[in-house]
Amino acid sequence: MSLKNKLATSLLSSAVGLTAAFGAGTASAQQTYVTIGTGGQTGVYYVVGQSICRLVNRQTDTHGIKCTAPSTGGSVANINAIRQGQQDLGMAQSDWQFHAMNGTKHDTFVSQGKYDNLRALFSVHNEPFTVVARADSGIETFDDLVGKRVNLNNPGSGTRGTMEVIMAEKGWTRDSFKLAAELKASEQAQALCDNKIDAMIYSVGHPSGAIKEATTSCDSKVIPVTGKAIEKLIAENDYYAEALIKGGLYKGSDNDVATFGNAATMVSSADVDADTVYQVVKAVFDNFDRFKRLHPAFANLEPKQMISGGLSAPLHEGAVRYYKEQGWM
């Protein structure tokens, strides 16, 4: 099955700080400290990082690894920090994993060139590109964003990067909007309900705390993201697929809403110690049922799909070791 089909099938149903490695990563040696770059505190990336660290830290006495997962700027920021040696692991949208590998699309990826040392661990939940608009904004379709006050998200976030890709395809600029805000994902729901913006955007797994906040705190609704430009992006890029946001998840949106999306992935560098990556992967999949219960977006995850779907970068050797032990490859 192609990457696009894998993504489509699943989508239709729904910093690191500086690493200090002070030993061999065993209980008899000094601890190895690992930090997972996530995203905004109201997003699923943050839940993923916190959840993985919780599982890793349950076995610190055995493997000597201590894990933390602070909030960060998101996909592009995480990949750049890993490349600069400031992070070991991080969450990233599947499209930005691809562009980092190929040195394309984003200015920093183009200027730095191909990131050959980027490595994947696994994909996680799927992330529909989600637009929420105030009920009194007059926004009914994606094209209605023109002339409105729109939060584009903070530079460095995957959502911002994807929005810029759509804008380029549609011939939009920042001047196309009455206001082009740059609020972080965690700030935009309040801004929407305070009537500071007309619409917020978020590439996020569902159900999302940020979308729930926006739709319960004020009259707002999820807006479809469709049209010829979106169809073209899906047709030309295997990391994009059609997606549906299920009706009834959020107040004001009783029917399914059509959009497109990609997969959330965990990435690292080939330079990160293989034993450390092995233990992180092992913590997730040895406790997979527990992991799946940590967020509704994880409910339909399947290990074999997670180690192939949405991954453009080669798998890290530490991850490969674990997957081969399980007979998954």
C-alpha positions in Angstrom: 0.0 0.0 0.0 1.4 3.5 -0.9 2.1 6.1 1.7 -0.9 8.1 0.4 -3.3 5.2 0.7 -2.1 4.5 4.2 -2.6 8.1 5.2 -5.9 8.3 3.5 -7.2 5.1 5.1 -6.3 6.3 8.6 -7.1 10.0 8.1 -10.6 9.3 7.0 -11.3 7.8 10.4 -10.0 10.6 12.3 12.9 21.3 22.6 14.6 18.8 23.2 16.8 20.9 25.4 20.5 20.1 25.3 21.2 16.5 25.8 23.6 15.4 28.6 24.8 11.9 28.1 26.9 11.0 31.2 27.3 7.3 30.8 26.3 4.2 29.0 22.6 4.5 29.7 22.4 1.6 32.2 21.3 1.5 35.8 24.8 1.0 36.9 26.0 4.2 35.1 25.1 7.8 35.5 21.8 8.8 33.9 21.2 9.8 30.3 18.9 12.8 29.9 16.6 12.9 26.9 14.2 15.7 26.0 11.4 15.3 23.5 10.4 18.5 21.6 6.6 18.7 21.3 4.4 21.7 20.5 1.8 23.9 22.2 0.5 22.7 25.6 -3.1 22.4 24.2 -2.0 20.3 21.3 -1.7 16.5 20.9 2.1 16.8 20.3 2.5 17.8 23.9 0.4 14.9 25.1 2.5 12.5 22.9 5.8 13.8 24.4 4.5 13.8 28.0 3.0 10.3 27.5 6.2 8.8 26.1 8.3 10.3 28.8 6.0 8.9 31.5 6.5 5.4 30.0 10.3 5.9 29.7 10.6 7.2 33.2 8.8 4.2 34.7 11.9 2.2 33.8 14.6 4.7 34.6 16.1 2.4 37.3 16.6 -0.2 34.7 17.9 1.7 31.6 19.2 4.9 33.3 17.3 7.2 30.9 15.4 10.3 32.3 13.0 11.9 29.8 11.4 15.3 29.7 9.0 16.8 27.1 8.6 20.6 27.3 6.4 22.7 25.1 8.2 23.9 21.9 7.4 25.9 18.7 6.4 22.8 16.8 7.5 20.8 13.8 9.9 23.0 11.9 11.4 24.3 15.2 11.9 20.8 16.4 13.6 19.6 13.3 15.9 22.6 13.2 16.8 22.1 16.9 17.7 18.5 16.2 19.8 19.4 13.3 21.7 22.0 15.4 22.3 19.4 18.1 20.0 21.2 20.6 17.5 18.4 20.7 17.6 14.6 20.5 14.0 13.8 19.6 11.0 15.8 18.4 7.5 15.7 17.0 7.0 16.8 13.3 4.3 16.7 10.7 5.0 14.2 8.0 5.2 16.9 5.3 7.9 18.8 7.2 9.9 15.6 7.8 9.8 15.2 4.0 10.9 18.7 3.2 13.7 18.6 5.8 15.1 15.5 4.2 14.9 17.0 0.8 15.9 20.6 1.6 12.6 22.0 0.1 9.7 24.4 0.8 10.7 26.0 4.1 13.3 28.8 3.9 15.5 27.3 6.6 15.4 23.8 5.0 16.2 25.3 1.6 19.1 27.4 2.9 20.6 24.5 4.9 20.1 21.9 2.1 19.1 18.3 2.5 19.2 16.9 6.1 20.6 13.5 5.3 21.1 12.6 9.0 17.4 13.0 9.9 15.9 9.7 11.2 12.3 8.6 11.9 11.2 6.5 14.9 7.5 6.1 14.1 4.3 7.9 13.1 1.6 8.5 15.6 -1.9 10.1 15.1 -3.2 11.8 12.0 -3.6 15.5 11.8 -6.4 17.1 9.8 -5.8 20.7 8.9 -8.5 22.4 10.9 -10.1 25.8 10.6 -12.4 27.2 13.3 -14.3 30.5 12.7 -16.5 32.7 14.8 -20.2 32.2 14.0 -20.5 35.9 13.4 -17.5 36.2 11.1 -19.3 35.4 7.8 -16.8 32.6 7.2 -18.5 29.5 5.7 -15.7 28.2 3.3 -11.9 28.3 3.3 -11.9 31.0 0.6 -13.9 33.3 3.0 -10.7 33.8 5.1 -9.7 36.5 2.6 -10.2 39.9 4.1 -10.7 38.5 7.6 -8.6 38.4 10.8 -6.8 35.1 10.7 -4.2 33.6 13.0 -1.5 32.0 10.8 0.2 30.5 13.9 3.8 31.1 15.1 6.8 30.8 12.8 8.4 27.4 13.3 5.1 25.6 13.7 4.1 22.9 11.2 0.6 24.5 11.0 2.2 27.8 9.9 4.3 26.0 7.3 1.3 24.2 5.9 -0.8 27.4 5.8 2.0 29.1 3.8 2.1 26.2 1.4 -1.7 26.6 0.8 -1.3 30.4 0.5 1.3 30.0 -2.1 -0.9 27.6 -4.1 -3.8 30.0 -3.9 -1.7 33.1 -4.6 -2.5 34.6 -1.2 -0.1 36.8 0.8 -0.3 38.2 4.3 -2.0 41.2 2.7 -4.8 39.0 1.7 -6.1 39.2 5.3 -7.3 42.1 7.3 -5.0 40.8 10.1 -2.4 38.0 9.8 -1.7 37.2 13.4 1.2 35.0 14.6 -0.2 33.7 17.9 0.9 30.3 19.3 -1.5 27.4 19.1 -2.2 27.7 22.8 -3.2 31.3 22.5 -5.5 31.3 19.6 -8.7 29.9 21.1 -8.9 32.7 23.6 -8.1 35.2 21.0 -11.0 33.9 18.9 -13.4 34.1 21.7 -12.2 37.6 22.7 -13.0 38.7 19.2 -9.4 39.5 18.4 -9.4 37.2 15.4 -12.1 35.8 13.1 -10.5 32.4 12.5 -7.9 30.1 13.9 -6.1 27.2 12.1 -4.5 24.1 13.6 -3.0 20.9 12.2 -3.9 18.7 15.1 -5.2 15.3 16.1 -8.8 15.0 17.2 -10.4 15.5 19.6 -8.3 18.6 20.4 -8.4 20.5 23.6 -7.8 23.8 21.8 -10.7 23.2 19.4 -13.0 22.2 22.3 -12.0 25.4 24.1 -12.8 27.5 21.1 -16.1 25.9 20.3 -17.4 25.8 23.8 -16.2 29.2 25.0 -17.9 31.1 22.2 -20.2 30.5 19.1 -17.8 29.1 16.5 -17.6 26.2 14.1 -15.2 24.0 12.1 -14.9 25.2 8.4 -14.3 22.8 5.5 -10.9 23.1 3.7 -11.6 22.0 0.1 -11.3 23.2 -3.5 -9.1 22.9 -6.5 -5.9 24.1 -4.7 -6.3 21.5 -1.9 -7.1 18.8 -4.5 -3.9 19.8 -6.3 -1.8 19.6 -3.2 -3.1 16.1 -2.4 -2.6 14.9 -5.9 1.0 16.1 -6.1 2.2 15.2 -2.6 2.1 11.7 -1.1 2.3 13.0 2.5 -1.1 14.7 2.1 -4.5 12.9 2.1 -8.2 13.7 2.3 -9.5 13.8 5.8 -12.7 14.1 7.7 -13.3 15.7 11.1 -16.1 13.7 12.6 -19.4 15.5 13.3 -20.4 15.8 16.9 -16.9 16.1 18.3 -17.3 19.9 18.8 -20.2 22.2 19.6 -21.5 23.9 16.5 -20.2 21.2 14.1 -22.8 18.4 14.0 -21.8 17.1 10.6 -18.6 15.7 9.2 -16.3 18.4 7.9 -14.0 17.7 4.9 -10.4 18.8 4.9 -7.0 17.3 4.3 -4.1 16.4 6.5 -0.9 14.4 7.2 0.6 12.3 10.0 2.4 13.3 13.2 5.8 11.6 13.4 8.6 11.2 15.9 12.0 12.1 14.5 15.6 12.2 15.6 19.2 12.3 14.3 21.4 9.5 13.2 23.9 10.9 15.7 21.6 10.1 18.7 22.7 7.0 20.6 21.1 3.8 19.2 20.6 2.3 22.7 18.7 5.5 23.9 16.4 5.4 20.8 15.9 1.7 21.3 14.7 2.2 24.9 12.3 5.1 24.0 10.8 2.9 21.2 10.6 -0.1 23.6 8.9 2.0 26.3 6.1 2.9 23.8 5.5 -0.5 22.2 6.0 -2.6 25.3 3.3 -0.6 26.9 1.2 0.0 23.8 -2.3 -0.5 25.3 -1.4 1.9 28.0 -0.1 4.4 25.5 -3.3 4.2 23.4 -5.4 5.1 26.4 -3.6 8.3 27.0 -5.5 10.3 24.3 -8.5 9.5 22.1 -6.5 10.4 19.0 -4.4 7.3 19.7 -7.3 4.8 19.8 -6.9 3.3 16.3 -3.1 3.2 16.2 -1.5 0.0 14.9 2.2 -0.7 15.4 3.0 -2.0 11.9 1.3 1.0 10.3 3.2 3.4 12.6 6.6 2.1 11.5 5.9 2.8 7.8 3.1 5.2 7.1 4.0 8.9 6.9 7.8 8.3 7.2 10.1 9.9 4.6 13.3 9.7 6.6 15.0 6.3 7.2 14.2 4.6 10.5 16.8 5.1 13.2 19.0 2.1 13.8 17.8 1.9 17.4 14.2 1.7 16.3 15.0 -0.9 13.6 16.6 -3.1 16.3 13.4 -3.2 18.3 11.1 -3.7 15.3 13.2 -6.6 14.1 13.0 -8.2 17.5 9.2 -8.0 17.3 9.2 -9.5 13.8 7.7 -6.4 12.3 10.4 -6.0 9.7 
